[in-house]
Amino acid sequence: QVHLVESGGGLVQAGGSLRVSCAASERTFSSRMMGWFRQAPGKEREFVAAITWSWDGTRTYYADSVKGRFTISSDNARNTVYLQMNSLKPEDTAIYYCTADRAIRQATMRGLEHDYWGQGTQVTVSS
């Protein structure tokens, strides 16, 4: 069983930056797709970003609400993923969860069905 462990959350002022990380507990685990979701109080969990690795290269995907402000990246081993968050807004406040999949599933990338989920890390943006 692979466990995903998020870190790097915290409190930041609006306009600031924060980087959250997600590492797979099994160092030999090599995923084909990893992503980030978030859930704000009283709201549904929503897609934030994803990164995929395939024969034709690495691709990234973003929710419209974070495009141009957030960047997803990974290490070479494809078992750690990062989310660099810039120009943060109070509405970015949420628990951020990472996901990992052994296969690329374009149709469900932005949905909630993934092989593995992390426990989440709190990100709070003050106004």
Solvent accessible surface area in square Angstrom, and as a share of the most:
residue,aa,sasa,rsa
1,Q,169,0.75
2,V,5,0.03
3,H,108,0.48
4,L,6,0.03
5,V,92,0.53
6,E,18,0.08
7,S,61,0.39
8,G,40,0.38
9,G,30,0.29
10,G,29,0.28
11,L,131,0.65
12,V,24,0.14
13,Q,136,0.60
14,A,49,0.38
15,G,57,0.55
16,G,22,0.21
17,S,59,0.38
18,L,36,0.18
19,R,129,0.47
20,V,0,0.00
21,S,24,0.16
22,C,0,0.00
23,A,34,0.26
24,A,2,0.01
25,S,62,0.40
26,E,71,0.32
27,R,148,0.54
28,T,116,0.68
29,F,3,0.01
30,S,52,0.33
31,S,0,0.00
32,R,87,0.32
33,M,3,0.01
34,M,1,0.01
35,G,3,0.03
36,W,0,0.00
37,F,1,0.01
38,R,16,0.06
39,Q,58,0.26
40,A,23,0.18
41,P,117,0.74
42,G,92,0.89
43,K,139,0.59
44,E,154,0.69
45,R,71,0.26
46,E,81,0.36
47,F,16,0.07
48,V,1,0.00
49,A,0,0.00
50,A,3,0.02
51,I,6,0.03
52,T,4,0.02
53,W,20,0.07
54,S,37,0.24
55,W,235,0.82
56,D,64,0.33
57,G,34,0.33
58,T,79,0.46
59,R,128,0.47
60,T,62,0.36
61,Y,44,0.17
62,Y,36,0.14
63,A,16,0.13
64,D,122,0.63
65,S,64,0.41
66,V,1,0.00
67,K,118,0.50
68,G,81,0.78
69,R,33,0.12
70,F,5,0.02
71,T,71,0.41
72,I,5,0.03
73,S,49,0.32
74,S,32,0.21
75,D,40,0.21
76,N,158,0.81
77,A,56,0.44
78,R,70,0.25
79,N,2,0.01
80,T,13,0.07
81,V,0,0.00
82,Y,48,0.18
83,L,0,0.00
84,Q,58,0.26
85,M,0,0.00
86,N,59,0.30
87,S,59,0.38
88,L,2,0.01
89,K,82,0.35
90,P,55,0.35
91,E,118,0.53
92,D,1,0.00
93,T,32,0.19
94,A,1,0.01
95,I,63,0.32
96,Y,0,0.00
97,Y,26,0.10
98,C,0,0.00
99,T,1,0.01
100,A,0,0.00
101,D,0,0.00
102,R,121,0.44
103,A,43,0.33
104,I,49,0.25
105,R,93,0.34
106,Q,104,0.46
107,A,105,0.81
108,T,50,0.29
109,M,5,0.02
110,R,131,0.48
111,G,29,0.28
112,L,98,0.49
113,E,133,0.60
114,H,25,0.11
115,D,57,0.30
116,Y,32,0.12
117,W,69,0.24
118,G,6,0.05
119,Q,161,0.72
120,G,22,0.21
121,T,19,0.11
122,Q,87,0.39
123,V,0,0.00
124,T,47,0.27
125,V,7,0.04
126,S,41,0.26
127,S,131,0.85
